[in-house]
Amino acid sequence: MRLDDAIRQRRSVRGFLPDEVPRELLREVFELAQWTPSNCNVQPWIPHVVSGKSLAALREALVSAARANEPLAPDWPADGKFEGVYRERQYDAAARLYGAMGVERRDVKGRDEAYLRNHMFFDAPHAVLVFMQQPFDTREATDIGMYAQTLMLAMTSRGIASCAQGALGLYPPIVRKTLGLAEDHRLLFGISFGFEDPSVPANAARTLRVPLEAAVRFHD
Ligand SMILES: Cc1cc2nc3c(=O)[nH]c(=O)nc-3n(C[C@H](O)[C@H](O)[C@H](O)COP(=O)(O)O)c2cc1C
């Protein structure tokens, strides 16, 4: 697949088939993502790929925490800071997603259930939880953003669908405990991945982008 096509075809998929990605293919995409650039080449990403019984255990722990309304404890403050044009874009993306799912804006229960799907990894057979070590912060997080996109494009070009999820970073103590990780492993986000289930209504959602003229300033 051409790089341009992978960039345009990647999108967030929120419903997966149970089939696992073959182990060799899995290793191939993660090996490719290792070539992501980073400041001083420190390569600050610490990805933990979770499948099978480990994923089932994590899914169960996260879903029960969310259902019990356990207080969120993200390693970085969660959203709530979108205003103006950013809020409009957030609303638009949400309206497109809930529209595809047939969930009305005032249907609080429906939206709660839709949100809960995050903690179920949208039924994906794999997820990668992406950590960075203390005391790394914003500067290293930008490297890790690049890592995530490199990884997702490598997946797209091989027919593997994905969804980056900040929601998977809302209960880091549970994730650290389940994976046996030390406190200094700070959780940024997760990415559910596998093969798309095209019959899942959420997967019909499509987002837009601000046109070039409104986004990029060219200084001559
Ligand atoms: C860091 C990050 C966190 C995200 N968190 C979530 C999430 O928690 N749940 C979700 O359904 N989508 C999440 N998304 C997906 C975005 O909603 C999606 O990328 C955006 O709406 C653009 O749509 P597209 O990915 O289909 O192009 C996240 C994306 C990124 C990059």
The ligand as a Tripos MOL2 file, in Angstrom:
@<TRIPOS>MOLECULE
LIG
   31    33     1     0     0
SMALL
NO_CHARGES

@<TRIPOS>ATOM
      1 C1         -4.5350    9.9160   21.6780 C.3       1 LIG1
      2 C2         -5.9240    9.5400   21.1840 C.ar      1 LIG1
      3 C3         -6.8850    9.1680   22.0940 C.ar      1 LIG1
      4 C4         -8.1490    8.7680   21.6520 C.ar      1 LIG1
      5 N1         -9.0610    8.3250   22.5750 N.ar      1 LIG1
      6 C5        -10.2040    7.7480   22.1480 C.ar      1 LIG1
      7 C6        -11.0590    7.0740   23.0690 C.ar      1 LIG1
      8 O1        -10.8010    7.0210   24.2660 O.2       1 LIG1
      9 N2        -12.1750    6.4730   22.5780 N.ar      1 LIG1
     10 C7        -12.4870    6.4900   21.2470 C.ar      1 LIG1
     11 O2        -13.5150    5.9060   20.8840 O.2       1 LIG1
     12 N3        -11.7070    7.1320   20.3530 N.ar      1 LIG1
     13 C8        -10.5620    7.7350   20.7560 C.ar      1 LIG1
     14 N4         -9.7070    8.3180   19.8530 N.ar      1 LIG1
     15 C9        -10.0480    8.3130   18.4310 C.3       1 LIG1
     16 C10       -10.4410    9.7280   17.9680 C.3       1 LIG1
     17 O3        -11.7600    9.9910   18.3630 O.3       1 LIG1
     18 C11       -10.2860    9.7640   16.4380 C.3       1 LIG1
     19 O4         -8.9330    9.5860   16.1090 O.3       1 LIG1
     20 C12       -10.7660   11.0760   15.8260 C.3       1 LIG1
     21 O5        -12.1410   11.2660   16.0490 O.3       1 LIG1
     22 C13       -10.5100   11.1000   14.3150 C.3       1 LIG1
     23 O6        -11.1640   10.0130   13.7020 O.3       1 LIG1
     24 P1        -10.3760    8.8960   12.8960 P.3       1 LIG1
     25 O7         -9.3560    8.2750   13.8120 O.co2     1 LIG1
     26 O8        -11.4150    7.9010   12.4690 O.co2     1 LIG1
     27 O9         -9.6880    9.5620   11.7260 O.co2     1 LIG1
     28 C14        -8.4510    8.7860   20.2710 C.ar      1 LIG1
     29 C15        -7.4780    9.1820   19.3600 C.ar      1 LIG1
     30 C16        -6.2300    9.5590   19.8010 C.ar      1 LIG1
     31 C17        -5.1780    9.9650   18.7890 C.3       1 LIG1
@<TRIPOS>BOND
     1     1     2 1
     2     2     3 ar
     3     2    30 ar
     4     3     4 ar
     5     4     5 ar
     6     4    28 ar
     7     5     6 ar
     8     6     7 ar
     9     6    13 1
    10     7     8 2
    11     7     9 ar
    12     9    10 ar
    13    10    11 2
    14    10    12 ar
    15    12    13 ar
    16    13    14 ar
    17    14    15 1
    18    14    28 ar
    19    15    16 1
    20    16    17 1
    21    16    18 1
    22    18    19 1
    23    18    20 1
    24    20    21 1
    25    20    22 1
    26    22    23 1
    27    23    24 1
    28    24    25 2
    29    24    26 1
    30    24    27 1
    31    28    29 ar
    32    29    30 ar
    33    30    31 1
@<TRIPOS>SUBSTRUCTURE
     1 LIG1         1 GROUP 0 **** ****
